[in-house]
């Protein structure tokens, strides 16, 4: 299932904040969540089949968080399967890069995407494309929308079909959205700042908007979809790697962000109570 997301992560002192707006064609979509002693994450599912296809955004007990955004919805393996493997086994940006490279070296081929990674110590992005991957590492901030900045895929993305891009939209719109999100993320210093950023509209409220509407004036735009979920994950270095996830279901302009504290040491019954908080 392809999505047209705005994603990123920023270190703020001894903590890191990861964010994602999830833009899908399916207005009534409802998330599924996996939660055990090592991993908490939003499950990517196949529409129609209900098959689990990995993790779209989540974190693990070692303090690593990850999320994804589509670049091109090819016929290859869904990239969220890689993200689940990373969160199941890895502790750092370097570990995640090794996992991805090993899968590519073994002949794996995946839909094109950006994978944002974050720990309280660093943030990074793995760009995954047709001929391999590239890593951007940064001590403070990374932001991505639905195109690559390092891999030379722009010309291919620009001539791809609307169905291959789906909710990712035109390359020019993704670039405009990236510029706005990057500027706002540079200025953000609190969770409330990131909430405000994820609620930001362009004038069109369409593909170039961090938060997009499928309102009547846009209803004729193919594959536009709408923002169906908005997420923020916060991890503090001194909190035994217990992340807090803030989740808004539906229109983030009006939907509240529900605070969900994640305790990987929780009992099975305690985990069930935590999962009930998820909207």
C-alpha positions in Angstrom: 0.0 0.0 0.0 1.6 3.2 -1.2 1.4 6.4 0.9 2.3 10.0 0.3 4.0 10.9 3.6 5.9 13.7 5.1 8.5 12.2 7.6 11.5 13.2 9.6 13.4 13.2 12.9 15.1 15.8 15.0 17.3 15.6 18.0 16.5 18.0 20.8 19.1 17.8 23.6 18.9 14.3 25.2 15.8 13.3 23.2 14.8 12.7 19.6 11.4 13.3 18.0 10.2 11.5 14.9 7.2 12.5 12.9 5.0 11.2 10.1 1.8 12.2 8.3 0.3 9.2 6.6 -1.5 10.1 3.4 -3.6 7.3 1.9 -6.4 6.8 -0.7 -8.6 5.1 1.9 -10.6 7.5 4.0 -11.8 5.0 6.5 -8.6 3.2 7.0 -7.8 2.1 10.6 -4.4 1.2 11.8 -3.2 -2.1 13.3 -0.5 -2.1 15.9 2.1 -4.6 17.0 3.5 -4.4 20.5 5.7 -6.9 22.3 8.8 -6.9 24.6 11.0 -5.5 21.9 9.0 -3.6 19.2 6.1 -1.2 19.0 4.8 -0.3 15.5 2.0 0.6 13.2 1.5 -2.3 10.8 1.5 -1.8 7.0 -1.3 -4.0 5.6 -2.3 -5.0 2.1 -5.7 -3.5 1.2 -8.1 -6.2 0.2 -5.9 -9.1 1.6 -5.3 -7.7 5.1 -1.9 -9.3 4.9 0.7 -7.7 7.2 3.5 -6.1 5.1 5.9 -4.8 7.8 6.0 -1.7 10.0 5.2 1.8 8.7 6.4 3.7 11.9 7.6 2.4 15.2 10.4 2.0 17.8 12.2 -0.7 19.7 13.5 -1.4 23.2 17.0 -0.4 22.1 16.0 3.2 21.4 15.9 3.0 17.6 12.8 4.4 15.8 12.0 4.2 12.1 9.4 5.3 9.6 8.9 5.3 5.8 7.7 7.3 2.9 7.1 6.1 -0.7 9.0 7.3 -3.7 7.7 4.8 -6.3 5.2 2.0 -5.9 6.9 -0.6 -8.0 5.9 -4.3 -8.2 8.8 -5.2 -5.9 8.7 -6.2 -2.3 7.1 -3.7 0.1 9.8 -1.8 1.9 8.0 -1.9 5.3 9.1 -5.5 5.6 12.7 -4.1 5.8 11.6 -1.7 8.5 10.2 -4.4 10.7 13.4 -6.4 10.4 15.4 -3.3 11.4 13.2 -2.7 14.5 13.3 -6.4 15.4 17.1 -6.8 15.3 19.0 -3.4 15.1 20.1 -0.8 17.6 21.6 2.0 15.5 21.6 3.7 12.1 24.7 1.7 11.2 23.0 -1.5 12.0 20.0 -0.6 9.9 22.2 0.2 6.9 23.9 -3.2 7.2 20.5 -4.9 7.3 19.3 -3.1 4.1 22.6 -3.6 2.3 22.6 -7.3 3.2 19.1 -7.8 1.8 20.1 -6.0 -1.4 23.3 -8.0 -1.8 21.2 -11.2 -1.4 19.1 -10.2 -4.4 16.2 -8.5 -2.6 14.4 -5.8 -4.6 12.1 -3.3 -2.9 9.7 -0.5 -3.7 11.5 2.8 -3.8 11.3 4.7 -0.5 12.9 6.8 2.2 13.5 5.2 5.6 14.1 7.7 8.4 16.0 6.4 11.4 16.5 8.0 14.8 18.1 7.3 18.2 18.8 9.8 21.0 22.3 10.0 19.6 21.8 10.6 15.8 19.3 10.6 13.0 19.6 9.4 9.4 17.8 8.5 6.2 18.3 5.4 4.0 17.2 6.2 0.5 16.2 3.0 -1.3 16.0 2.9 -5.1 16.4 0.7 -8.2 20.2 0.3 -8.0 20.9 0.3 -4.3 20.7 2.6 -1.3 22.4 5.7 0.1 22.6 6.9 3.7 22.4 10.5 4.9 23.6 10.8 8.5 23.0 14.0 10.5 23.6 14.9 14.1 20.4 16.9 14.4 17.8 16.8 11.6 16.6 14.8 8.6 13.4 15.4 6.6 11.9 13.6 3.6 8.8 13.6 1.5 8.2 11.5 -1.6 11.4 11.9 -3.6 15.1 11.2 -3.1 17.8 13.8 -2.4 20.8 11.6 -2.8 19.9 8.9 -5.3 19.8 10.0 -8.9 16.1 9.0 -9.5 14.5 12.4 -10.2 14.3 11.9 -13.9 12.7 8.5 -13.5 10.2 9.7 -10.9 9.3 12.7 -13.1 8.2 10.5 -16.0 6.6 7.8 -13.9 2.8 7.2 -14.2 0.3 8.6 -11.7 -0.5 5.1 -10.6 3.1 4.3 -9.8 3.3 7.5 -7.7 -0.2 7.1 -6.3 -0.5 9.3 -3.1 3.1 10.5 -3.5 2.0 12.9 -6.3 4.1 14.8 -8.8 7.8 15.4 -8.1 7.4 19.1 -8.1 4.8 19.0 -5.3 6.9 16.7 -3.2 9.8 19.1 -3.6 7.7 22.0 -2.4 6.4 20.1 0.5 9.9 19.1 1.5 11.0 22.7 1.5 8.2 23.8 3.8 8.6 20.8 6.2 12.4 21.2 6.4 12.0 24.9 7.3 9.4 24.2 9.9 11.3 21.3 11.4 14.4 23.4 11.7 12.4 25.9 13.8 10.6 23.2 16.0 11.7 22.8 19.6 8.8 21.1 21.3 6.2 18.4 20.6 3.6 21.1 20.1 5.8 22.7 17.4 5.8 19.4 15.5 2.0 19.1 16.0 1.6 22.5 14.4 3.9 21.5 11.5 1.9 18.3 10.8 -1.3 20.4 10.7 0.2 22.8 8.1 -1.7 23.3 4.8 -0.6 24.6 1.5 -3.0 26.9 -0.3 -4.1 24.0 -2.5 -4.3 21.5 0.4 -3.3 18.9 -2.1 -0.1 17.0 -3.0 2.2 19.9 -1.9 0.5 20.2 1.5 2.0 18.6 4.7 -1.5 17.9 5.7 -3.8 17.2 2.8 -7.6 17.2 2.4 -9.8 15.1 0.0 -12.5 17.8 0.2 -14.9 18.6 -2.6 -12.7 21.1 -4.4 -10.0 18.4 -4.7 -12.2 15.4 -5.2 -11.4 15.2 -9.0 -7.6 14.9 -8.4 -6.6 11.3 -9.1 -4.7 9.5 -6.2 -4.8 12.6 -3.9 -6.1 10.7 -0.9 -6.0 12.5 2.5 -4.0 12.4 5.7 -5.6 9.6 7.6 -3.2 9.4 10.5 -0.5 11.7 12.0 2.2 10.4 14.4 4.9 11.7 16.6 7.4 9.4 18.4 9.5 10.9 21.3 12.4 9.0 22.9 14.5 10.3 25.8 18.0 8.9 26.4 17.5 8.6 30.1 14.0 7.0 30.0 15.2 3.3 29.5 14.2 3.7 25.9 10.5 4.0 26.6 9.1 5.9 23.7 6.0 8.0 23.8 3.8 8.0 20.6 1.3 10.8 19.9 -1.4 9.7 17.4 -4.1 11.6 15.7 -6.7 9.6 13.7 -8.4 11.4 10.9 -8.1 15.1 10.3 -5.2 16.3 12.4 -6.5 19.9 12.1 -9.3 18.9 14.5 -8.5 15.4 15.8 -6.7 15.3 19.2 -3.2 13.7 19.5 -3.6 10.8 21.9 -0.5 10.3 24.1 0.5 6.6 24.3 3.4 5.8 26.6 5.2 2.6 25.6 6.7 0.3 28.3 8.5 -2.7 26.8 8.7 -4.3 30.2 4.9 -4.3 30.5 3.0 -7.5 31.1 0.7 -8.9 28.4 -2.3 -7.4 30.2 -0.6 -4.1 30.6 0.2 -4.1 26.9 -3.4 -4.7 26.1 -4.4 -1.6 28.1 -1.8 0.5 26.3 -3.1 -0.7 22.9 -6.6 0.4 23.8 -5.3 3.9 23.9 -4.5 3.8 20.2 -7.2 5.6 18.2 
